[in-house]
């Protein structure tokens, strides 16, 4: 397969760069004061896309357009999620400069709205965020009961979605290794949807473990912030042409 895309993560809460442990808003670690400064640092180190999550938007359903505009004005190439629950918000995010809009709640619970989003900006600019706990995909900042993963993926494929971000919630922020079984399950259930892996990566070996899988890219946050490896080292580990 082609080289896997490496995508650094920037989670934003109260204007600061943070990480949550297993999606717990009471387990917040602050890593920086400026999402733009952090995003530019990752791009300067070799990333060609950053993954930005508006955590308050994901939890409360109220997106922060100023965040999109600031990133866009700075020339950052980014995909953004958090509270994008209407086609109007998706259009606004893309207009502000987002390369892709990441949609969670609508993707899990509202295929009709997802269809409107796809029609509004096209399938290449939509990523469905499939955050999974105990076999169920969750929305609303991981606070709802969730739906069966297979059913969600079936609905997404029927809607014409081309790309999904799959996160094992139990691994997110833990650096305990990616949920390979979950990714294999998702790939089997939706072979026509390109997958981006997220959650649990803590070492370069974790990245290498993803190379045999049918995934397009991988998102990494905490391991970068804590210096487990650099962006350059990650890119080398994912370079299938190199070994």
Short mmCIF file of the C-alpha atoms (twelve columns), coordinates in Angstrom:
data_MODEL
# 
_entry.id   MODEL 
# 
loop_
_atom_site.group_PDB 
_atom_site.id 
_atom_site.type_symbol 
_atom_site.label_atom_id 
_atom_site.label_alt_id 
_atom_site.label_comp_id 
_atom_site.label_asym_id 
_atom_site.label_seq_id 
_atom_site.Cartn_x 
_atom_site.Cartn_y 
_atom_site.Cartn_z 
_atom_site.pdbx_PDB_model_num 
ATOM 1   C CA . UNK A 1   0.000   0.000  0.000  1 
ATOM 2   C CA . UNK A 2   1.054   3.653  -0.247 1 
ATOM 3   C CA . UNK A 3   2.827   5.430  2.585  1 
ATOM 4   C CA . UNK A 4   0.502   6.064  5.505  1 
ATOM 5   C CA . UNK A 5   -0.191  9.715  6.308  1 
ATOM 6   C CA . UNK A 6   0.986   10.859 9.728  1 
ATOM 7   C CA . UNK A 7   -1.337  13.452 11.274 1 
ATOM 8   C CA . UNK A 8   -0.445  15.208 14.554 1 
ATOM 9   C CA . UNK A 9   -3.419  15.978 16.802 1 
ATOM 10  C CA . UNK A 10  -4.240  19.262 18.470 1 
ATOM 11  C CA . UNK A 11  -7.077  19.158 20.987 1 
ATOM 12  C CA . UNK A 12  -8.303  22.596 22.019 1 
ATOM 13  C CA . UNK A 13  -10.107 23.466 25.258 1 
ATOM 14  C CA . UNK A 14  -10.499 27.024 26.575 1 
ATOM 15  C CA . UNK A 15  -8.127  28.197 23.842 1 
ATOM 16  C CA . UNK A 16  -5.283  25.939 24.992 1 
ATOM 17  C CA . UNK A 17  -3.677  22.807 23.580 1 
ATOM 18  C CA . UNK A 18  -4.633  19.859 25.790 1 
ATOM 19  C CA . UNK A 19  -5.097  16.110 25.818 1 
ATOM 20  C CA . UNK A 20  -7.784  14.088 27.566 1 
ATOM 21  C CA . UNK A 21  -7.234  10.618 28.958 1 
ATOM 22  C CA . UNK A 22  -9.819  8.199  27.538 1 
ATOM 23  C CA . UNK A 23  -12.086 11.102 26.667 1 
ATOM 24  C CA . UNK A 24  -12.427 12.212 30.292 1 
ATOM 25  C CA . UNK A 25  -12.965 15.973 30.598 1 
ATOM 26  C CA . UNK A 26  -11.829 15.694 34.229 1 
ATOM 27  C CA . UNK A 27  -8.471  14.252 33.121 1 
ATOM 28  C CA . UNK A 28  -6.974  17.160 31.176 1 
ATOM 29  C CA . UNK A 29  -3.276  17.784 30.568 1 
ATOM 30  C CA . UNK A 30  -2.282  21.178 29.142 1 
ATOM 31  C CA . UNK A 31  0.539   21.125 26.580 1 
ATOM 32  C CA . UNK A 32  0.470   24.630 25.134 1 
ATOM 33  C CA . UNK A 33  -1.252  28.005 25.042 1 
ATOM 34  C CA . UNK A 34  -1.662  28.467 21.270 1 
ATOM 35  C CA . UNK A 35  -3.176  25.988 18.794 1 
ATOM 36  C CA . UNK A 36  -1.731  27.973 15.873 1 
ATOM 37  C CA . UNK A 37  1.801   27.942 17.269 1 
ATOM 38  C CA . UNK A 38  1.559   24.199 17.896 1 
ATOM 39  C CA . UNK A 39  0.102   23.482 14.468 1 
ATOM 40  C CA . UNK A 40  2.849   25.473 12.771 1 
ATOM 41  C CA . UNK A 41  5.467   23.575 14.769 1 
ATOM 42  C CA . UNK A 42  4.123   20.219 13.575 1 
ATOM 43  C CA . UNK A 43  4.054   21.433 9.967  1 
ATOM 44  C CA . UNK A 44  7.594   22.814 10.240 1 
ATOM 45  C CA . UNK A 45  8.674   19.354 11.386 1 
ATOM 46  C CA . UNK A 46  7.239   17.691 8.279  1 
ATOM 47  C CA . UNK A 47  3.511   17.078 8.804  1 
ATOM 48  C CA . UNK A 48  1.328   18.064 5.856  1 
ATOM 49  C CA . UNK A 49  -1.964  18.042 7.788  1 
ATOM 50  C CA . UNK A 50  -2.941  18.547 11.433 1 
ATOM 51  C CA . UNK A 51  -6.034  17.198 13.160 1 
ATOM 52  C CA . UNK A 52  -7.754  19.814 15.315 1 
ATOM 53  C CA . UNK A 53  -10.543 18.991 17.763 1 
ATOM 54  C CA . UNK A 54  -12.637 21.666 19.458 1 
ATOM 55  C CA . UNK A 55  -13.344 19.707 22.636 1 
ATOM 56  C CA . UNK A 56  -15.926 22.119 23.994 1 
ATOM 57  C CA . UNK A 57  -17.705 21.993 20.655 1 
ATOM 58  C CA . UNK A 58  -17.713 18.196 20.717 1 
ATOM 59  C CA . UNK A 59  -19.107 18.149 24.235 1 
ATOM 60  C CA . UNK A 60  -21.612 21.005 24.006 1 
ATOM 61  C CA . UNK A 61  -22.439 21.106 20.295 1 
ATOM 62  C CA . UNK A 62  -21.276 24.716 19.924 1 
ATOM 63  C CA . UNK A 63  -18.386 25.077 17.491 1 
ATOM 64  C CA . UNK A 64  -15.845 27.900 17.640 1 
ATOM 65  C CA . UNK A 65  -15.601 29.513 14.170 1 
ATOM 66  C CA . UNK A 66  -12.839 31.825 15.426 1 
ATOM 67  C CA . UNK A 67  -10.598 28.785 15.855 1 
ATOM 68  C CA . UNK A 68  -11.097 27.742 12.222 1 
ATOM 69  C CA . UNK A 69  -10.518 31.256 10.967 1 
ATOM 70  C CA . UNK A 70  -7.329  31.718 12.992 1 
ATOM 71  C CA . UNK A 71  -5.876  28.470 11.681 1 
ATOM 72  C CA . UNK A 72  -6.926  29.262 8.127  1 
ATOM 73  C CA . UNK A 73  -5.492  32.786 8.247  1 
ATOM 74  C CA . UNK A 74  -2.180  31.337 9.465  1 
ATOM 75  C CA . UNK A 75  -1.958  29.081 6.402  1 
ATOM 76  C CA . UNK A 76  -2.265  25.864 8.416  1 
ATOM 77  C CA . UNK A 77  -3.515  22.827 6.505  1 
ATOM 78  C CA . UNK A 78  -5.935  21.273 8.957  1 
ATOM 79  C CA . UNK A 79  -8.951  19.074 9.403  1 
ATOM 80  C CA . UNK A 80  -11.279 20.103 12.215 1 
ATOM 81  C CA . UNK A 81  -13.990 18.523 14.323 1 
ATOM 82  C CA . UNK A 82  -16.070 19.333 17.356 1 
ATOM 83  C CA . UNK A 83  -19.703 20.377 17.206 1 
ATOM 84  C CA . UNK A 84  -20.068 20.257 13.408 1 
ATOM 85  C CA . UNK A 85  -23.654 19.019 13.451 1 
ATOM 86  C CA . UNK A 86  -25.198 20.946 10.528 1 
ATOM 87  C CA . UNK A 87  -24.291 21.311 6.884  1 
ATOM 88  C CA . UNK A 88  -24.077 25.082 7.398  1 
ATOM 89  C CA . UNK A 89  -21.313 24.676 9.968  1 
ATOM 90  C CA . UNK A 90  -19.442 22.271 7.725  1 
ATOM 91  C CA . UNK A 91  -19.620 24.749 4.849  1 
ATOM 92  C CA . UNK A 92  -18.392 27.523 7.170  1 
ATOM 93  C CA . UNK A 93  -15.460 25.438 8.416  1 
ATOM 94  C CA . UNK A 94  -14.355 24.621 4.886  1 
ATOM 95  C CA . UNK A 95  -14.786 28.258 3.839  1 
ATOM 96  C CA . UNK A 96  -12.562 29.296 6.758  1 
ATOM 97  C CA . UNK A 97  -9.790  27.086 5.430  1 
ATOM 98  C CA . UNK A 98  -10.372 23.575 6.768  1 
ATOM 99  C CA . UNK A 99  -9.181  20.912 4.339  1 
ATOM 100 C CA . UNK A 100 -11.696 18.504 5.878  1 
ATOM 101 C CA . UNK A 101 -14.586 18.735 8.313  1 
ATOM 102 C CA . UNK A 102 -14.667 15.933 10.882 1 
ATOM 103 C CA . UNK A 103 -18.222 14.969 11.802 1 
ATOM 104 C CA . UNK A 104 -19.067 12.727 14.740 1 
ATOM 105 C CA . UNK A 105 -22.583 13.067 16.110 1 
ATOM 106 C CA . UNK A 106 -24.256 13.482 12.714 1 
ATOM 107 C CA . UNK A 107 -22.307 10.537 11.325 1 
ATOM 108 C CA . UNK A 108 -23.413 8.253  14.146 1 
ATOM 109 C CA . UNK A 109 -26.994 9.384  14.648 1 
ATOM 110 C CA . UNK A 110 -28.203 11.335 11.617 1 
ATOM 111 C CA . UNK A 111 -27.366 9.883  8.173  1 
ATOM 112 C CA . UNK A 112 -29.753 12.351 6.536  1 
ATOM 113 C CA . UNK A 113 -27.802 15.325 7.863  1 
ATOM 114 C CA . UNK A 114 -24.547 13.633 6.891  1 
ATOM 115 C CA . UNK A 115 -25.925 13.277 3.376  1 
ATOM 116 C CA . UNK A 116 -26.640 17.005 3.273  1 
ATOM 117 C CA . UNK A 117 -23.076 17.700 4.417  1 
ATOM 118 C CA . UNK A 118 -21.657 15.467 1.701  1 
ATOM 119 C CA . UNK A 119 -23.797 17.219 -0.884 1 
ATOM 120 C CA . UNK A 120 -22.724 20.642 0.375  1 
ATOM 121 C CA . UNK A 121 -18.938 20.233 0.275  1 
ATOM 122 C CA . UNK A 122 -18.236 16.887 -1.406 1 
ATOM 123 C CA . UNK A 123 -17.032 13.563 0.023  1 
ATOM 124 C CA . UNK A 124 -13.323 14.470 -0.011 1 
ATOM 125 C CA . UNK A 125 -13.905 17.224 2.538  1 
ATOM 126 C CA . UNK A 126 -15.867 15.153 5.061  1 
ATOM 127 C CA . UNK A 127 -14.422 12.706 7.588  1 
ATOM 128 C CA . UNK A 128 -16.789 10.703 9.781  1 
ATOM 129 C CA . UNK A 129 -15.425 10.349 13.310 1 
ATOM 130 C CA . UNK A 130 -16.226 6.849  14.525 1 
ATOM 131 C CA . UNK A 131 -15.322 6.768  18.209 1 
ATOM 132 C CA . UNK A 132 -15.868 3.263  19.567 1 
ATOM 133 C CA . UNK A 133 -16.361 1.939  23.073 1 
ATOM 134 C CA . UNK A 134 -17.416 -1.678 23.690 1 
ATOM 135 C CA . UNK A 135 -18.406 -2.189 20.066 1 
ATOM 136 C CA . UNK A 136 -20.560 0.934  19.848 1 
ATOM 137 C CA . UNK A 137 -19.844 4.143  17.956 1 
ATOM 138 C CA . UNK A 138 -20.491 7.242  20.037 1 
ATOM 139 C CA . UNK A 139 -21.194 10.918 19.333 1 
ATOM 140 C CA . UNK A 140 -21.893 13.984 21.484 1 
ATOM 141 C CA . UNK A 141 -18.379 14.147 22.921 1 
ATOM 142 C CA . UNK A 142 -18.539 10.422 23.859 1 
ATOM 143 C CA . UNK A 143 -21.382 11.095 26.263 1 
ATOM 144 C CA . UNK A 144 -24.211 9.226  24.502 1 
ATOM 145 C CA . UNK A 145 -25.138 5.532  24.543 1 
ATOM 146 C CA . UNK A 146 -23.757 4.813  21.084 1 
ATOM 147 C CA . UNK A 147 -24.869 2.688  18.127 1 
ATOM 148 C CA . UNK A 148 -23.647 -0.646 16.845 1 
ATOM 149 C CA . UNK A 149 -20.430 -0.106 14.879 1 
ATOM 150 C CA . UNK A 150 -21.463 -2.294 11.956 1 
ATOM 151 C CA . UNK A 151 -24.792 -0.504 11.589 1 
ATOM 152 C CA . UNK A 152 -23.106 2.906  11.627 1 
ATOM 153 C CA . UNK A 153 -20.535 1.900  9.023  1 
ATOM 154 C CA . UNK A 154 -23.269 0.458  6.830  1 
ATOM 155 C CA . UNK A 155 -25.204 3.713  6.961  1 
ATOM 156 C CA . UNK A 156 -22.072 5.720  6.166  1 
ATOM 157 C CA . UNK A 157 -21.222 3.585  3.162  1 
ATOM 158 C CA . UNK A 158 -24.801 3.913  1.890  1 
ATOM 159 C CA . UNK A 159 -24.580 7.701  2.246  1 
ATOM 160 C CA . UNK A 160 -21.512 7.796  -0.003 1 
ATOM 161 C CA . UNK A 161 -18.914 8.603  2.643  1 
ATOM 162 C CA . UNK A 162 -15.341 8.042  1.491  1 
ATOM 163 C CA . UNK A 163 -13.277 8.519  4.656  1 
ATOM 164 C CA . UNK A 164 -13.693 7.691  8.362  1 
ATOM 165 C CA . UNK A 165 -11.565 8.265  11.443 1 
ATOM 166 C CA . UNK A 166 -11.743 5.284  13.809 1 
ATOM 167 C CA . UNK A 167 -10.797 5.756  17.465 1 
ATOM 168 C CA . UNK A 168 -10.767 3.154  20.197 1 
ATOM 169 C CA . UNK A 169 -11.905 5.297  23.132 1 
ATOM 170 C CA . UNK A 170 -10.375 2.966  25.713 1 
ATOM 171 C CA . UNK A 171 -6.952  3.501  24.106 1 
ATOM 172 C CA . UNK A 172 -7.209  7.233  23.441 1 
ATOM 173 C CA . UNK A 173 -4.546  9.196  25.285 1 
ATOM 174 C CA . UNK A 174 -3.141  6.088  26.982 1 
ATOM 175 C CA . UNK A 175 -0.166  5.316  24.683 1 
ATOM 176 C CA . UNK A 176 -0.907  1.626  25.328 1 
ATOM 177 C CA . UNK A 177 -0.931  0.719  21.632 1 
ATOM 178 C CA . UNK A 178 -3.534  1.045  18.865 1 
ATOM 179 C CA . UNK A 179 -6.659  -1.112 18.775 1 
ATOM 180 C CA . UNK A 180 -5.650  -3.214 15.786 1 
ATOM 181 C CA . UNK A 181 -8.617  -5.551 16.180 1 
ATOM 182 C CA . UNK A 182 -11.041 -2.622 15.988 1 
ATOM 183 C CA . UNK A 183 -9.374  -1.287 12.844 1 
ATOM 184 C CA . UNK A 184 -9.498  -4.707 11.210 1 
ATOM 185 C CA . UNK A 185 -13.177 -5.000 12.121 1 
ATOM 186 C CA . UNK A 186 -13.956 -1.577 10.645 1 
ATOM 187 C CA . UNK A 187 -12.025 -2.318 7.453  1 
ATOM 188 C CA . UNK A 188 -13.911 -5.574 6.982  1 
ATOM 189 C CA . UNK A 189 -17.279 -3.934 7.633  1 
ATOM 190 C CA . UNK A 190 -16.697 -1.013 5.252  1 
ATOM 191 C CA . UNK A 191 -14.145 -1.977 2.591  1 
ATOM 192 C CA . UNK A 192 -14.979 1.036  0.404  1 
ATOM 193 C CA . UNK A 193 -14.319 3.596  3.149  1 
ATOM 194 C CA . UNK A 194 -10.748 4.814  3.650  1 
ATOM 195 C CA . UNK A 195 -9.808  4.620  7.333  1 
ATOM 196 C CA . UNK A 196 -7.686  6.847  9.541  1 
ATOM 197 C CA . UNK A 197 -6.508  5.229  12.784 1 
ATOM 198 C CA . UNK A 198 -6.503  7.082  16.089 1 
ATOM 199 C CA . UNK A 199 -5.903  6.256  19.737 1 
ATOM 200 C CA . UNK A 200 -3.192  4.527  21.734 1 
ATOM 201 C CA . UNK A 201 -0.041  5.098  19.697 1 
ATOM 202 C CA . UNK A 202 2.870   5.463  22.091 1 
ATOM 203 C CA . UNK A 203 5.923   4.126  20.251 1 
ATOM 204 C CA . UNK A 204 7.380   3.835  16.780 1 
ATOM 205 C CA . UNK A 205 6.653   0.108  16.960 1 
ATOM 206 C CA . UNK A 206 2.973   0.982  17.439 1 
ATOM 207 C CA . UNK A 207 3.143   2.910  14.176 1 
ATOM 208 C CA . UNK A 208 4.864   0.034  12.431 1 
ATOM 209 C CA . UNK A 209 2.120   -2.311 13.651 1 
ATOM 210 C CA . UNK A 210 -0.342  -0.262 11.618 1 
ATOM 211 C CA . UNK A 211 1.560   -0.555 8.352  1 
ATOM 212 C CA . UNK A 212 0.083   -3.926 7.290  1 
ATOM 213 C CA . UNK A 213 -3.466  -2.683 7.878  1 
ATOM 214 C CA . UNK A 214 -5.658  -1.107 5.236  1 
ATOM 215 C CA . UNK A 215 -5.572  2.357  6.803  1 
ATOM 216 C CA . UNK A 216 -4.858  5.604  4.996  1 
ATOM 217 C CA . UNK A 217 -3.381  7.522  7.913  1 
ATOM 218 C CA . UNK A 218 -2.822  7.688  11.639 1 
ATOM 219 C CA . UNK A 219 -3.459  10.474 14.144 1 
ATOM 220 C CA . UNK A 220 -1.090  10.854 17.093 1 
ATOM 221 C CA . UNK A 221 -1.242  13.299 19.967 1 
ATOM 222 C CA . UNK A 222 0.127   12.562 23.428 1 
ATOM 223 C CA . UNK A 223 3.172   10.572 22.264 1 
ATOM 224 C CA . UNK A 224 4.390   13.617 20.337 1 
ATOM 225 C CA . UNK A 225 3.746   16.024 23.181 1 
ATOM 226 C CA . UNK A 226 5.617   13.825 25.626 1 
ATOM 227 C CA . UNK A 227 8.593   13.339 23.323 1 
ATOM 228 C CA . UNK A 228 8.213   9.603  22.694 1 
ATOM 229 C CA . UNK A 229 9.264   10.274 19.095 1 
ATOM 230 C CA . UNK A 230 9.449   13.139 16.616 1 
ATOM 231 C CA . UNK A 231 7.400   13.824 13.519 1 
ATOM 232 C CA . UNK A 232 10.421  12.953 11.377 1 
ATOM 233 C CA . UNK A 233 10.893  9.630  13.162 1 
ATOM 234 C CA . UNK A 234 7.197   8.843  12.729 1 
ATOM 235 C CA . UNK A 235 7.329   9.605  9.017  1 
ATOM 236 C CA . UNK A 236 10.317  7.294  8.651  1 
ATOM 237 C CA . UNK A 237 8.567   4.502  10.564 1 
ATOM 238 C CA . UNK A 238 5.550   4.733  8.268  1 
ATOM 239 C CA . UNK A 239 7.576   4.894  5.057  1 
ATOM 240 C CA . UNK A 240 6.730   1.500  3.579  1 
ATOM 241 C CA . UNK A 241 9.109   2.119  0.691  1 
ATOM 242 C CA . UNK A 242 11.928  2.278  3.214  1 
ATOM 243 C CA . UNK A 243 11.423  -1.128 4.766  1 
# 
